[in-house]
Amino acid sequence: MCKPAFKDLALELGMEIFQEGKDKGFDDNDLAEFIGSKPSSIKAYRYGDSTPSLAVFVGAWKRIKPIRTLKKLASWSNCVVIQLPEVEEGFGQLIQHTGQVMKETSDVIEKFGKAISDGILENKEIDELEKEIEEAIEALVQLKLKLEKERK
């Protein structure tokens, strides 16, 4: 049972994830069987007639892999979601390097946002930003070198 303050939020997320599942081609029977629910319950979640439990929500998440719902959740925290492509096994290191570039770049953006939040950019904050930028550049260089090795 949700606290009253979060009931609307849980209802909205339930509707979002089950609609995304439908948009991705999952039918109510398939989702119900996977989650251990009834097709009528899945429909009720999608139309906001019922709020899914956390277990149902997590089960739906595992099955649907909802990008749109994840982006909504991330936006509430001022974050972004970038879906990495599925690749053949041999490209795993490229994806790993790309992920490192994104992590380091997001660290720069996060530090910059914190540094300017008070309207003052202090020397200590500049030093920290320079360090983060250097790490991001290093990650980009490593990705570039990996790509050059892949060139045939």
N, C-alpha and C positions, 0 to 999 in steps of 0.2 A: 504494500500500500504506500502510495506517495504522500509526502507531506502536502497539505493543501496549496502551499505556495509554489510547488513544483509540478502539480498535477497537470496544469495546462502545458507546461514544457514537455512532460513525458508524453502527453497525448499528441502534441505536435510532432515530436520525434518519431513516435510510433506510426503516425500517418505518413510521415516523410519516408521512412525506411520501407514500409510495405508498399507504398506507391512506387518507389524506386524499384523494388523487386518486380512489381507488375510491369513496369516500363522495360525492365531487362528481360522479360519473358517468363518469369517464374509464375506458375499458376498457384492458386490457393491450396490445391491438393498437395502439390510438391512441397510447398513451404510448411504446411501443416504436418505432413509426414516427417519431414526433417526435424522440426521443432518439437513434435509430440503434442500437437494441438489439433483443433478441428478446423476444417476449411471455413466454416462460418465465423470462427474467431478471427481468422486472418482477415477476412472481409471487414469485420467489425473494427479491427485495428486500423485498417487502411482508410476507412471512412470516419474515424474518430468516434465511433460508438462505444469503444472500449479502450482502456489503456493497457498496453502489454506490460507484463511483469519484467523485471530486469533479466530473468533467465530467458524469457521469450525474445526480448530485444537482442540479447547477446547471440542467441541461436540464429535469429534472422540475420544479424550482422555477419556471422560466420558463413552463412549460406549465400547471402546476396552480395557481400563485399561492396557496400554502398558508398560510392565516391561522392555523390551529391550530398548525402546526409553527413558524411565526414567533413566536407567543405563547410557546411552550415555550422557544425560544431566548432570547427577550427576558427571560423570567422568570429565567433563569440569571444575567442581568446586573442583576437588580432593576429592570427596565424594563417598561413596558407598551406594548401595541400598540393603536392605535385606528384602525379602518378608516374612511376617509372615504368617503362615498357617491359613486357616479358621478352626475354631474349634467350637465345641458345646458350648452353652452358659455357661455351668458349668466351662469351662476352661478359661474363660475370665481373671480371676485374674492371672493365670499362664502366659498368653500372656502379661498382663500388667507388671508383674514382669520381664519377659524376655525383654520387651521393655525398662524398666528402667535400666537393666543391660547393654543393648546395648548403651543407651544414656550416661550412666556414663563412660563406656569404651571408647566411641568415644570422650568424653570430655578429658580423659587422653591422648589419641592419639593426639588430636588437641593441647592441652597445650604443650605436649612434642615437637611437630613439631615447634610450635612458639618459645619455649624455646631454641631449638638448631639451629634455623634458622640463627643466627648470629655467630655460632661457639663457643659461650661462655654460660656456664650454671651457672647462678648466684644463690646465696643462696635464694633470694626471689623467683626465678623460681622453685628451688628445693622444697621450702615450699609449693608453689601452686600445684606442681605435687604431693607431698605427700598427700595434702588435697584431690585432685581429685582421687588418688588411693584409699584412705580410703573410699570415697563415692562409688567407684566402688565395692570395697570389701563388703561394707555394702549391696549394691544391690544384689550381689551374695549370701550373707548369707541369705537375705530375700527370694530369689528364692529357695535356698536349703531348708529352713524351710517350705516353701509352698509345695515343692515337697514331703518332708517327711510327711506332713499332708495328702497328696494324696495317700501315700502308703497304701495298704490294705492288 
